[in-house]
Amino acid sequence: MVDLKKILESGGKSNPFWFVGPCVIENRDVLRTIAEQVKKISEAHQIPVVFKASFDKANRTSHKSFRGLGLEEGLKELAWVKKEFGLPIVTDIHESHQAKPVAEVADILQIPAFLCRQTDLLEATSRTGKYVNVKKGQFLSPSNVKQIVNKLREFGAKGFWITERGVSFGYQRLVVDFSGFPEMEKTQASIILDITHSVQLPGGLGESTAGLREAIPSLARAGAAVGVAGFFAETHPDPSLAKSDASNAWPLAHLENLMVGCRAIARASQSVEHFSDVR
């Protein structure tokens, strides 16, 4: 059986992988446009990628906001992307009963940040035999990650990642604390940096989330220099038309340069001493 985690991390921190795609499944045309470009970038530059898209955004700011196509139709679209483009799939679940059907399509099951401590959800995803990506809650300290990892191991997770997506700092502001990365890595979990959700301004537009899109490259470059295993990023052909997280979606036309640039920084960073033995 293919060890996807091993493949994604085969280049080490010098060639970080990417979980990338639209925030939510809107329609097949958008999926096709993004998947084609993601696959093209991956093949041209030998950067490992996993296609990301949500079938349901159950945690939108407003209950009136677009949530997606739902479980059944959403999984059909993700299965189409997987077959048409040969890309592995990651998508998030919000309830334990979703784990089994989603595992029939997705290669990686993702736990949303606000649900990262839900024991039943962590167990359900772990028991599927698929890889698990846990978004670290905006309310958690780096030391709290140890207990999440302990649960995943106890429940027999095949393999997992912890994704940093910023910590709440006052009102409508998230901050990435890079000083916490070494502490999280002590759990033996590989760390992913979510460069698009970390620039969100939650509820900043009243009934929807605002964001600082222009800060994404700075955050990504910093993560590459620090040395993350991978990046999580949401992209869209026209962010102004995105039906979810429009303010912090990265323009698809600029995705290649961002990915290649981060890889160049990662390579340079990994060529110098990181002082990992200093205590």
C-alpha positions in Angstrom: 0.0 0.0 0.0 1.2 3.5 -0.8 2.5 5.4 2.2 1.2 8.9 1.3 2.8 10.6 4.3 6.2 9.2 3.4 5.8 10.4 -0.2 4.7 13.9 0.8 7.6 14.3 3.3 10.2 12.6 1.1 11.9 15.9 0.3 12.0 16.8 4.0 11.7 20.5 5.0 13.8 21.4 1.9 10.7 20.6 -0.3 7.6 21.2 1.8 4.4 19.7 0.4 1.1 21.6 -0.1 -2.5 21.0 0.8 -4.1 23.4 -1.6 -7.5 24.0 -3.3 -10.7 26.1 -2.9 -12.2 26.7 0.5 -15.5 25.0 -0.5 -16.7 23.0 -3.5 -18.6 25.5 -5.6 -19.0 23.8 -8.9 -17.1 21.5 -11.2 -15.7 24.3 -13.4 -13.9 25.9 -10.4 -12.7 22.5 -9.3 -11.3 21.7 -12.8 -9.6 25.1 -13.2 -7.8 24.8 -9.8 -7.0 21.1 -10.0 -5.4 21.5 -13.5 -3.2 24.3 -12.3 -2.2 22.6 -9.0 -1.3 19.4 -10.9 0.7 21.4 -13.5 2.7 23.2 -10.8 3.3 19.9 -8.9 4.6 18.1 -12.0 6.7 21.0 -13.3 8.5 21.6 -10.0 8.3 18.3 -8.3 6.4 19.8 -5.3 4.2 17.2 -3.6 0.5 18.3 -3.4 -2.8 17.2 -2.0 -6.0 18.7 -3.4 -8.1 20.3 -0.7 -11.8 21.3 -0.8 -14.7 21.1 1.7 -18.0 19.5 0.9 -19.6 21.4 3.8 -18.5 24.5 5.8 -20.5 23.9 8.9 -18.7 26.7 10.8 -19.5 29.8 8.7 -19.9 33.1 10.5 -23.5 33.4 9.4 -26.0 30.6 9.0 -27.1 32.3 5.7 -23.7 31.8 4.1 -23.0 29.3 1.4 -21.9 26.0 3.0 -21.2 23.8 0.0 -22.8 20.9 -1.9 -23.2 18.6 1.1 -21.8 15.2 1.9 -23.2 13.1 -1.0 -22.8 15.5 -3.9 -19.5 16.9 -2.5 -17.9 13.5 -2.3 -19.0 12.8 -5.9 -17.1 15.9 -7.0 -14.0 15.0 -4.9 -14.0 11.5 -6.3 -14.1 13.1 -9.8 -11.1 15.3 -9.1 -9.2 12.3 -7.8 -10.0 10.2 -10.8 -9.6 12.9 -13.4 -6.3 14.4 -12.1 -4.8 11.6 -10.0 -4.5 13.9 -7.0 -4.8 12.7 -3.4 -7.7 14.4 -1.5 -8.0 16.0 1.9 -11.3 17.3 3.2 -12.7 18.1 6.6 -15.4 16.4 8.6 -17.5 17.9 11.4 -19.3 14.9 12.8 -18.2 11.3 13.7 -20.7 9.6 11.4 -19.1 11.4 8.4 -15.7 9.7 8.9 -16.6 6.3 7.2 -18.2 7.6 4.0 -15.6 10.4 3.6 -12.8 7.8 4.1 -14.1 6.0 1.0 -13.0 9.0 -1.1 -10.5 11.1 0.8 -6.9 10.1 1.5 -6.7 12.5 4.4 -9.4 13.4 6.9 -9.2 16.8 8.4 -10.4 18.0 11.8 -11.4 21.7 11.9 -9.7 23.9 14.4 -12.7 24.4 16.7 -13.2 20.6 16.9 -9.6 19.6 17.5 -10.2 18.4 21.0 -13.4 16.4 20.2 -12.3 12.9 21.3 -15.1 11.0 19.5 -14.2 12.8 16.2 -10.5 12.1 16.6 -11.2 8.5 17.3 -13.6 8.1 14.4 -11.1 9.5 11.9 -8.2 7.5 13.3 -10.2 4.2 13.1 -10.8 4.7 9.4 -7.2 3.7 8.6 -6.7 7.0 6.7 -4.3 9.8 7.5 -5.5 12.6 9.7 -4.8 16.3 9.7 -5.8 18.2 12.8 -6.1 22.0 12.7 -4.8 23.3 16.0 -7.4 25.4 17.7 -7.1 29.1 17.8 -7.5 28.8 21.6 -4.7 26.2 22.2 -1.1 26.7 23.4 1.7 24.7 21.8 1.8 22.5 24.9 -1.8 21.5 24.3 -0.8 19.7 21.1 0.7 16.8 23.1 -2.7 15.7 24.2 -4.2 15.7 20.7 -1.2 13.6 19.5 -1.7 11.2 22.4 -5.3 10.7 21.4 -4.4 10.0 17.8 -1.8 7.5 18.8 -4.1 5.8 21.3 -6.8 5.4 18.6 -4.3 4.0 16.1 -4.1 6.7 13.6 -2.2 5.6 10.5 -0.4 8.9 10.3 -1.1 12.5 11.1 -0.1 16.1 11.0 -0.8 19.1 13.2 -1.7 22.3 11.3 -1.0 25.7 12.8 -3.5 28.3 11.7 -2.9 31.2 14.1 -3.8 31.9 17.7 -6.5 34.4 18.8 -5.0 37.6 19.9 -7.6 40.1 21.0 -10.5 40.8 18.8 -10.6 39.6 15.1 -6.9 39.0 14.9 -4.8 35.8 14.6 -1.1 35.5 15.3 1.3 32.7 14.3 3.8 32.1 17.2 6.8 30.5 15.5 8.5 30.1 18.9 5.9 27.3 19.6 6.9 25.2 16.6 9.9 23.4 18.3 7.6 22.5 21.3 5.0 21.1 19.0 7.6 19.1 17.1 8.7 17.4 20.3 5.5 15.4 20.1 6.9 13.8 16.9 4.1 15.3 14.8 5.0 17.0 11.5 3.8 20.6 11.4 1.9 22.2 8.6 1.4 26.0 8.4 -1.9 27.3 7.2 -1.0 30.5 5.4 -4.5 31.6 4.4 -6.6 31.0 7.5 -3.8 32.5 9.7 -4.5 35.9 8.0 -8.2 35.9 8.7 -10.0 38.5 10.7 -12.8 36.4 12.0 -16.2 38.0 11.7 -14.4 41.1 10.4 -17.1 41.9 7.8 -20.1 41.3 10.2 -21.7 38.3 8.6 -18.5 37.0 7.0 -14.8 36.8 7.7 -12.3 39.4 6.5 -8.7 38.8 5.9 -5.3 40.3 5.1 -4.5 38.6 1.8 -1.4 40.8 1.3 0.2 39.2 4.4 0.1 35.7 3.0 3.5 35.8 1.2 5.2 37.1 4.3 3.8 34.4 6.5 4.6 31.7 3.9 8.2 32.8 3.6 8.6 32.9 7.3 7.3 29.4 7.6 9.6 28.2 4.9 12.5 29.7 6.7 11.5 28.3 10.1 11.2 24.8 8.5 7.6 23.4 8.2 6.8 20.0 6.8 4.1 21.5 4.6 1.8 24.4 3.8 -2.0 24.6 3.7 -3.5 27.2 1.4 -6.8 28.0 -0.1 -6.8 29.4 -3.6 -9.4 30.6 -6.2 -9.3 31.8 -9.8 -11.0 35.0 -8.8 -11.0 35.5 -5.0 -13.6 38.3 -5.2 -16.1 35.7 -6.5 -15.2 32.9 -3.9 -18.3 31.8 -2.0 -16.3 31.2 1.2 -13.3 32.9 2.7 -13.0 35.3 -0.2 -10.9 37.8 1.7 -8.1 35.4 2.4 -8.1 33.2 -0.7 -4.8 33.4 -2.6 -5.2 34.2 -6.4 -4.6 31.1 -8.5 -2.6 33.0 -11.0 0.0 33.7 -8.4 0.1 30.3 -6.8 3.0 28.9 -8.7 5.4 31.7 -7.9 4.4 31.5 -4.2 5.0 27.7 -4.0 8.3 27.9 -5.9 9.5 30.9 -3.9 8.8 29.1 -0.6 10.6 26.0 -1.8 13.7 28.2 -2.6 13.7 29.7 0.9 13.2 26.3 2.5 16.2 24.9 0.6 18.4 27.8 1.7 17.2 27.6 5.3 17.8 23.9 5.6 21.4 24.4 4.3 22.4 26.2 7.5 22.5 25.1 11.1 19.1 25.2 12.9 20.6 24.7 16.4 18.1 22.0 17.2 20.4 20.6 19.9 20.5 23.8 21.9 18.4 23.7 25.1 
